[in-house]
Amino acid sequence: MFTQNPAFISWKWQKTRTSLSSTHRNSSYSSSSSFSLRCFFSSSSSSSSSSVSRRPLRYAVLGAGFAGLSVAWNLLQHGSKESHLCVDIYDEVGVGGGASGVAGGLLHPYSPKVKLLWHGAEFWKESLNLLNVAEGALLKLANEGKCETLGNVESPIVRRRGILRPVVNLKNMRIMTENAQNCLTSCRIEPIHEDAARNLIPNISVPLNLAFYMPEALNINAQSYLQGLYLACENLANDISNMGYVRRELSFHKKSIQSLQELAGEYDAVIICFGTRAGFLPELSGKLPLRTCRGVIAHLQLCDDMREEYPEHSPSILSDAWLAVHGARNIDLGSTWDWSSRNYSRDVTREEASEAMEVLLPKASSVYPAIKNWNITGAVAGLRAMPPITADGSLPLLGCVDEYIDGGHKCKYWLFAGLGARGLLFHGWLGKLLAFAVLSCDENLLPSELTSWKHKMNR
């Protein structure tokens, strides 16, 4: 089996030998890195003698990927200042153990034709906000002397070098040029010719002498980001509790949920953020318009005898295949699209990796020929939950799903699924909207474009 590449894990987590909270005893973190951070910490949700005595509000969040951690963060942050609130996260694998943890991490708010996506400004803003939250949590740990940093890195999560998209299709050139004029000021799109592109990435191939450069676009280490966001949730719960007037509690349960009936009666609301696994819960089986798609990402390293490293200042590359740069000699190449698969495993056999490279390498080498000098050192895969295509694009599925589970209308069961290949962009804003809806027991707080799938299913 191929194993996960160090480029995906920027931080090395180790449990302290001293007493840990139940949250950390149940958590699972990946390790090993070309540069790493060893973290020793414990936490507890302190009780306050002045906290309210009423029954606590209890929420179950199923899944610890992009969707689940965004919802958990926003529940903790926006819950009533007068209520004792408990959030339990369930994930049998651990933080970032599903498709979210192996995401390619190229973050920007545009379509393949560089058109601003539906509510792209809101998606972009909230994604940046949560990235800052996660970065802050990890850096705070280091500043408090609870972590030992190894290596000089500007961020444990984000590589801020932008993204370059060469145009490879003459048919789309005009529409892409028009779309680029309507970009966000906070994430610009600059049309450039081959000479300028080669100033950014030496030896880049620009077949049609036009590329679109997004200098503010980001390359995210997804696994490290999710670890940082979970830590931020813990910090938030502790900080609010320590203020003395209300309690917040966060617990992680490394447990498989086979049926929603396991949680019946325990919670005020259950938020299902399981991605593709949501459709395999017996209560939702055959009721969600989701397709599964397995994607393989290859990890590449520059051959030892090659001196021409990938320049430190150069952006990542987005084309028919993408190249996410993690260092001068480490690049991730993705991604394949296997629509027939239901394979959840991250593990990739040599045969599957070889087949993936046969698909990806020609696409990548057409815009970056030097990639042929790099060796594959491993591969990882994730099973995406792909939503239906609408007039506004491929939008995730949100909403209350009581009618599918117990026939009621109590706003107890909620769904956040179908993030597809844009989970890193979608999760921040939609997690915030869904948390508001859950806390208010009001589905009308969600945009109708995200709940319309239910009306189509009920026809």
N, C-alpha and C positions, 0 to 999 in steps of 0.2 A: 504494500500500500504506500502511496505517497502520503506524506504528512504535511501539516500546515507550515508554510514558509515563514521565516522570521520577519519578513517585511510586513506581515499582517499584525504582528504583535510588537508594539513599541515598548511595552512596560512589563516587567516581570513581577508578578505578585506572589508574595509568600505570606502564609498565615503566621501570626505571632504565636509563640509557644505559651504565652500567658492566656488567661481566660478570655474567650471571645463571646460575643453575643450570638444568639441562635441564628441571627441573620447570616453572619459570616460562616458559621458552621455548616449552613446549608448552601452557601454560595459556591460557584465553581468558576475559577479563572484560568485562562490559558497562560502559558509561559514560554520562555525562550525567545531571544531577540539578538539582533546585531548590535543594538544599543538598548539598554534596559534600565528599569527603575525598580528597586526593591522597596516594597512598602510594608511597614509593620504598623498595624492600627487595629483598634477595637472601637466599638461604639455601643451605645445603649440609648434607648429612648427614655429619658429621665422623667419620672413622675413629678408632678407639681402639686403641692398641697392646695394651691388655689385653682387648679383646673376644674372644669365644670363636672358635675356629678351625674349628668344625664347619660343615658346609654350611648356608648360610642357609635359613630357611623362606621360601618365596615364595608370595604370594597375589595373585591378580588379581581386582580388583573392577570389574565392568562396569557403568558408569553413575556419573555424578557429580551425582545429585540427592539427595533426602532419604535414600533407602535406602542408596545407595552410600557417601555420606560418613559416615553413621552407622556402617556396618559398618567402614569404613576407620579411623575414630577408635577404635572399640572393639577392633579387631585390634591397633592400635598400643599402646593403653593396657593391654590385658589379656594380651598375648602373654607367653610365658615370659620371666622375667628372666634366664634363662641362654641364650637363643637369639638369634642374629642373625636379624632378621625384616625382610623386604622386602614392601612393599605397592605394587602397580602399579595405578593407576586408569586405565581406558580410557573415553573419551567423545569422540566425533567432534565434538561441538558445543562442549564446554567445561563449566566448572562451572555448574550450574543451567541448562543449555541446553535441557532438556526441559520437561515439564509442571510439575516442581517449582518451577522458577524463576519461573513466572507464577502460582503458587497465590495464592488470595485472601488467605490469611494470618490468618483469624479463628480463634483457637486457644482451645478449651475442650474438656472431656471428656464432652460430653453429646450425646444424640441430638436430632433435631428436636422430639421430645416431652419434651425436657429430662430424659431418663432417663440416669443414669450408664451409660456404655458398659462393655462387658465389659473387665475389668481397667483401668477408667478411671483409677484412682488411680496405677497403675504408669505408664500412658501419660503422664499429666499430669506426674508427678514427673520422668521421664527427659527429656521435652520441655523442661521448664524448665532442667534440668541442661545440656543441649546448647546452649540459648539463651545461658545464662550463659557457657559455654565460648567460643562464637562472639563474643559481646560483648567478653569479656575479651581475645581475640586482637586485635580491631580497636582497642580502647582502649589496649592495651599498645603497639601500634605508634605511636599518637598520643603517648602519654606518653614514649616513647623519642625523640621528635622526628623520627621517620621519616615522619610524615604531617603535612600541612597541613590543618587543619580550617577549613571555611568555613561560617559560620552557627551559630546557637545551637540545638543540639538535645540532648535529654536522652539519646538513644540512637540509634546508627546503624541499629538493627535493630527495636526494639520500641516501639510506642505503647501505653502503659499507661493506658487510659481505660475499660476494660471493654467489655461488649457488652450491648445491650438487645434483647430479643426480644418484640415485641408479639404478643399472641394474636389470630389472625385467623380461627380456626376454632372455632365453638361446640362442635362435636362433641368436640374434643380438650381443651377447657378443664379438665374434671375430672381427666383422667388426667395432664395436665401439672402441675396443682396438686399432685397426689399425688406425682408423680415429683420435684418440686422439693424436697420435704421430705427426700429422701435424698441431698442434695448433699454434696460434699466440703467440709471446713472451709477447705481451701486454695483452693477455687474456689466460693464461695458463690453460691446462687441466691436472690434476694430478689423475691417477688411484690409488685408495686406497681400502683397505679391510675393513671389518666390524668394527674391533677394532678402526682403525683410524677414520672411519666415526662417531663412537660413541663418540670419543673425541671431534668431532665438534658439534654433535647433540646427546645428551644423549637419549637413548632409540630409536634411529632410527633403523628401520629394513632394512637390506640389504639382500634380499632373496637369492641372488646368490654370496654373499661374494665379491662383486665388486661394486664400485661406482666411479663416476667421479666428482672431485671437481674442480670448476672454481673460484679460490680465487679473481680474479679481476672482475668477473661478478657483475652486479649491480641490485638493487631493486629500481625502480623509482616510486615516487608518481606522476602519470601522470597528474593529474589535476593541482597540484602545479607547475609542470614543464611547462605546457602550459601557465599558468598565468605569470610565470617568463619570458618565451620566448616572449610573447606579450609585456611585459614591456620592455624587451631588444630592441625590434623593435622600440618602442616609443623613448627610449633613443638614439638609433642610429640615427633616423631621426632628433631629436633635436640637437644632437652633431654635425652632419654634417652641418646642417643649421647654427648653431652658429659659425662655422668656417668662414663663411662670403663669400665664393666664389660660393656656390651652395646651392640649397634648396632640402630638402627631406620632404615629407609630408606623414603622415600615418593617415588614418581615419577608424573607425569601424562603420559599418552599421548593426544594429540588425534588419535585414529585410529579408523576405522570397523572394527568386528568383524562380519564377515559370516557367520562360522561358528566354532563352538567348536573346530573342528579346527585353527584358526590358533594356538591356545594349547596344543595337546596336547603333553605332555611337558615343558613349561616350568615348571609350577606345582604346588605341593602341593595347592592348592585354587583353584577358580575360582568366584566368587560372582556370580551373574547378577542385577543390579539395574537392568535396562534398562526397567522399566515395560512399556508396551505393546509395545515392540520385542522383548521376550523371546519373545513368541509367534511372532515372525517369523524367529527363528533356525531354520535347517533342522532342527536336532536336536530342537527343541521345537515345531515347527509342528504344530498340530492336537492337541497333547497337554495344553494348559493350559486350565482352565475360566475364561477371562478374556473379557470383552467390552470393546470400545473405546467411548469416549464423548468427543467433542470439546466443550470448553467455551469460550465466548467471554466475555471480561471487557472492559467498556468503561471508558475513562478519561474522567472528567468534570472540568471546571473551571467555577467560578462565573463568570457573565457579568461583563464588566468594569464595567458600569454598575450592578451589584448590590452593595450595601454590607453586606447581612445575611449575614456569613460564618458558616461552621459553627463553633460555639463550641469553643474550645481544650479545655475540660474535658469535652466531651460524648463519650459512648461511640459506637462503631460500631453499626450496626443489622443485625439478623439476622431475616429473614422469608422469604417465598417467593422473594424476591430479597434479596441482602445488599448493604450499603453499608460498604465498608472505608475509613475516613477516614485520609488521609495529610497533612492540613493544613487550614487554614481555607478554602482555595479549591481543594482537590484531593481527589477521592473516586474510588474504583474501584467499579464496579457489576457484579455477576455473579450467577449465571453461567448460561449456557445449557447444554442437555443434548442433544447430537446423537448419538444412539446408532448411527446408520448410517455415521458418518464413520471414515475411516482416515487422515485428513489430519494429519500430524505438524507441519506448519508453524506457527510462531508468527504468521506474517503473516496479517492479516485484510483482505480486500478491503472496499471501501466497501459493496458489496452485502451481504456477510455481516454487517458491522457494523450496517447499517441494519436487517436482519432481526432481529439480536440485540436492538436497542433496542426494536423493536416488541413483543418478548416481555418484556423486563426493565423497561422504563419504567412500564407500568401497575402491575406488582407493587410496584415501589419507591415510586411516588407514592401508593399506597394507604396507606402508613404514614409516608411523608415527602413530603408534597405539594410542598415547596419544591424538590425535585429537578428539577422542570420548568423551573426558572430556570437550570439548569446546562447547559453545552454539552459535547457529546462531542468530545474532542480526539484520540482514537485508540482502538485496541483491540488486544488480544493474545489468543492462544488456546493451549490445551494439549490434548493427547490423553491422557485418563485411562485407566488399566487398572483395570477394575471387576471385583471378585471376585464369586463367587456369594453369595447370601444364605443364611445358616445360622441355626440356632436362637439363636446368640449374636450375630447381626448380620452385617454384611458384613466379613469378616475377610481380611486379606492371606494370600497363599500363601507358605509357608515350607517348607524341607526339602531333603534330599539328593535329587538327580535323576539319579544315575548310571544307574539302570535305563533311563531314557529316552534316554540319550546313548550309552553304550557297553555297556550290559547288565551292568555291574559293580556292586560294592557296596563301593567303596573310600572313600566319602565325599569324593570329589574335587570333584564339581560340586554347587553349592548354588543354590537359588532364593530370591529375596526380591522378590516382585512382587504386584501387585493392591492397592496402597495406596488406590486410588480417590480420593475427595474428602477423605480424612482423613490424607493422608501426613504432614502436619506434626505431627499428634498421634501417629500410629503409629510413626514411624521411630525414635525414640529408644530405647524399650524393646525393640522387636523387633530393631533393629540390634545391641543389646547381647546379647540372647539368642542371635541367630544367630552372632555372633562367638565366643561361648563354645562353641557347638556345633561350629563349624568348627575352632577351636583344639584341641578335645577329640576331634574325629572321632566325635562322638556325637550323632546326631539325636534321641535320647531326652531330651536337655536342652530340647527345644522342646515347648511345650504341644501336646497331641494335637489341640486344636481348630484349630491352624494347619497341621497336616500331614494331617488327615483327608481333604483333597481328593484325595490320592494313592490312598487306598484306594477312594474312590468311582470314580476314573478307571480303576482296575484291575479293577473288577467285570465 
